[in-house]
Amino acid sequence: VIDIRNTLVRETMTTIGPNGEGLITGPIEDHSITIDGQTTDIIAAQPDEVTFETSGVTSNTSGQSEVVLSYQGEPLWTGVADSWGYHVSTLEVTQKDVWVPITLQVFGVEPQEMMRVSLTPTEGQEIEPTDILVSGAEAMMPVSIAQLRTAKLGPQQFFVDVKRGAD
């Protein structure tokens, strides 16, 4: 399973052919992995697995991206990976101790799919609620999921964790 989240990828992929043989043969520099045509950086490889990373993978609305493993320019394996992301934001705080909304927008998820969002405030902030369950349909357009209050004026930073599924 390759998870492309918010345009970032750092994965280890098993590379075993139909007869149980490892697909990585020869020098690592003769191999390449692309995601929707974008080249990735291969970090390490052995015959039966490869670790790669990249950033800036173009978001798409289908929720899936094509992954191709090639050797000397010839495709060895082609597959599909989940490609999804989210954007969490809040307004700049211009008045002390006044609630401002925190919004979420997701892409690349099915309307019925649930996501769990955990928000953790930094020092001096209050966030309510901090644990939110939202469907893909609810968050396909920006939606207010929580609110933030602080005495610190200006842009705000807080910790965000978004997981697919209701667990």
Secondary structure, 3 states (H helix, E strand, C coil): CCEEECCEEEEEEECECCCCCECCCCCHHHEEEEECCEECEEEEEECCEEEEEECCCCCCCCCEEEEEEEECCEEEEEEEEEEEEEEEEECCECCCCCCEEEEEEEECCCCCCEEEEEEECCCCEEEECCEEEEEHHHHCCCEEEEEEEECCCECCCCEEEEEECCC
